[in-house]
Amino acid sequence: MHEIKDISPEKNLNSFSLFIGTGDCNANCGHCAGVPLRKYAPKEDGIIDEAIIYRTIKNCYDAGARYLSLTSCGEPMLSPLSVTKTLNLVKKCENEEGIKFSPINIYSNGIRIGEDKKFCDEHLSLWHDCGLTTFYITVHSIDMKKNAEVYQVNNYPPLEKILSRIHNSSMKVRGNIVLSKKTVSTFEEFVSTVNHLEKIGIDSISSWPIRGQEDDKVDYINGPSEEELDKMENWINENKDIKIKVKVLREKDHAKYEKKEKLTLFPNGILSSTWCNH
């Protein structure tokens, strides 16, 4: 990790992420990388450090970043005030200083979106008007019972409902498939998952092997083999029938963080060039 002041315009930055919101979550994933960071998160929704966020926005933009993602050590949908305040600040930077990011993405497990229509009606279109373009929804399995098991919740809402509510607010959905032996780890499982997600209207897909909670390293015990990953990647490259963008992210892609092409602002005000978000 390094201090924010070390960012300079000559850095070849591609994108950056902002941690926002509390550590509250409506799921309990065993591999969640956000858990160790929750001690730094604010205890109440709506508390953001505008000065640090503004400085990071400006410095990262000057360094070349045009992609912005909002993430959390909990579930962002449980901190809607923080999301709104952050997006308003980003929009203010655009209106007053010409600092424009596109796309602007937000990570979510999708649970509240699928379960709470009133929440969606109150916030999704508002966020779109503030510049939000894409939801990154984590998909462990297209079997909702398996999805619920990984999230450790009683039920997981239908993916079709989640996609519909986001699309109705004029935003896109990227499915993030976590490749794990408990859910999707073989070539056949991957193909089936991609085909189903494309069929129900997902806009794009990114996938990567499950990583360790503490060290952010690939979990080779619980993830797919290199051979299966090769098959997945070759299928994507050779299949002309896929109409959406599909990626399998491997260690060569994760190296972008080591090159400091991507940065993340943590809840404790530190920028990191190595973080698991893709």
N, C-alpha and C positions, 0 to 999 in steps of 0.2 A: 504494500500500500504506500501511497505517497500523498503529500498535502495538495490541496486544491491549487495553491499558488504556483505549483510546478507546471501546470498546464500552460502551454504557450502556443501562439498562432501557427508556428511552423510545424507543430506536430500533425501527423497525417491521421487525424481522428475521423472515424466513420460514423459512430453512434455512441450514445450514452444512455444510461438508465438512472432513474431517480427512485429511491426508496421513499415511500410515503405511507401514512396511516399508522394505526396501532398494530400490535402483534396479534390481535384477535383473529381467529379463524373458525370457520364452520366445518372444517375437516380436520383430520388427524393423521396425515400421511406419515408413515414410518421413516421415510427417507427425506423429509422436508429440510432443505438447506437453510430455510429462514429461521428455524428455531433458535440457533445460537445467537442470532442477532436481535431477538425480541427484547432483550434487556435494555437495548438502546432506543427502542421505539417510544414515542409519546404514549401516555396512558389514555388520552382522550382524543376522539376524532376531531379534526379541524385544526389541530396544532401542527403548523409547519414553520420551518425556519426560512422565511421569505428571503432574507439577506443571503444566506448560503445558497439557496436554490437559484436565486437570480444571478449570483456571481458564477455559479457552475454553468448555468444556461449560456451566459455571455462568453465565458472563457472557452467552453466546449464548441460553441458556434464559431468563434474566431479561429479555433483549431481545426475547423473543417467539418464538424459533426452536423448532419442534417436529419438523422434518424433519432427519435426520442422514444423511450419506453418508460412507462410507469410500472413499478413493481412494489412488492411489500414483503415484510417478514411474516405477515399474516395474509388475510384475504382482502384485497382492496375494496371489494364491494361492501365490506363491513365498515369502511371509512369513507363514505360518500362525500362528506364535507371536505376532507383532505384532498380527495380527487378533484372536486370542484375548484377549491382554492388554488391548487397547483395548475390546473388547466387555465384558470383565469389569469394567473401570473404569466404563463407561457403566451397566452393570447395578448396580454398587455405588452409583452416584449415584441411581439409581431407588429402590433398597431403603432407603437411609439418608436421602435428602433429598427423595424424591418427584419427582425430575427425570426425566421420562419422555419419550422421543422415539418417535414412530411416524409414518411408517415409518422403519426404519433400513436403508439400502441399501448395497451394495458394488459397485464397478465391477470388471469382469473381462473378459478376452478369451475366457474359457471353455475354453481349451486343456487345462489340467490337469484341469479337471472332467470333460471328455470322455475323457481318456486314462488317468486314474488313479483307479480305483474305490476302492482302499484309502484314498487321500487323502480321498475323499468320505465314506467310511464313518467315518473318524476325526474329521472336522472339521465337516461340514455340519450334522448334527443338533445337535452341541454349540453351534455358532454360533446356530442357531435358538433353542435354549434360553436363550442369552444375550441374545436380543432381535432378532437379525438377521431381517429380513422379506423382503427383495427383492434379487435379483441383477440388476445392469444388465450385460447381455452385449452387447458391440459386434458388430454384424452388418454386414459390408461387402457381402456378397452371399449369396444362398441357394444359389449354385453353390459347393460347397466347394472346388473347384479355384481359383476366383477369390478366395475368402476366404483360402486358403493363400498365394496370390500377394501379396495386400496385406499379410498378416502376415509374409510372407517366411519361411515354414516349409514343410517338405516336404509335410506333410499337415495338414488341419484336421479334427477329429472331427465326426461328424454332429451337427447341431443338436438332433435328436430325443433323442440320448443325453444331451446337456448339460441339456436341459429336464427330462428324466425324472429325472435324479439330483438336481436341485434340487427338483423337485416332490415327490420321495419323502421329502425332508427337511422337507416342509410349508412351503416358501418359494415365493415367486413369481418370475417372470422378466420383466423388461422388456427388449425388444430395442431397442438403440440403433443406428439406421441412419445411417451417415455417408454423406451424399449427395455422390457424386463421379463424374466422367465415366468413371473406370475401372470403376465398379461400378453404382451406381444414380444416374442424373441426370435421366432423362426421366419424364414422367407415367406412361407405360406400364410402365416398369421398376419404378416405385414401387408401382403397383397390384399388379403380379405379386408383388412381394416381400411386401407387407402381407398379401395373400390367403394366400400360402404359410405365413407365420409364424403367422397366425391358425389355419390348418388344423392345424399341428403342435402347437398348444397354448400359444403365447406368451400371456402375460397382459396385456401392454400394449406399446405401441411409441412411441418418441420418435425423431425424425429431425431432422437439421440439416445445412446445407451444410458441407463440409470447410473448416477454418480453417487459417491459417498457423501453422507451428510456433513461430516466434519472436515474432510480433506479435499472435497470437490474433485476427486479423481474417479476415473471410470471404474465401476464395480464389475470386474470381470467374472466374479462368481455368480452374481445375480443378473447379469446382462447377457445379451446375445454374443455368440462367438464371432470372431473376425470373418470366418467363412460365411456366416449368415448375413453379416453386414455387407460383405462383398456382393452377395446375391441380390440384396435389396437395392444397392447402389447401381448395379448393372441393369436391373429391371427398370429402374427409373430412367436411366440413360438410353435404353433401347426401346422402351415402350412408347409408341407414337399415339396410343389411344388415350393416354392421360391428358386431360384438358386443363388441369390445374397445376400450379407449381408445387412440386414435392421434393423435399430434401432430406437426406440422411447426413446428420452432422457428426463428424468423427474428430479425432484428435487434431488433425491438420486444420480443422475449422476452429477448434477451441484455441489454437495458437494465436488467433487474432487478438486475444486478450493479452497474451504475453508480449505482442508487438505494440501494445497500447493503442490499437485501432478502435477498441471499445473500452468504455469506462463506466463505472457504477458509483453513484454517490450513496454511501451507506447512512443509516440513521444517526451514526455518531459523527457525521460531518467529514468523513474520510473518503477520498476517491480511491477505488481499487481498479487495477487493470486485469485482474483475474477474478471472474465471477461466472457462475454456472448459467446465467440467462443467455439464451441464444436468439 
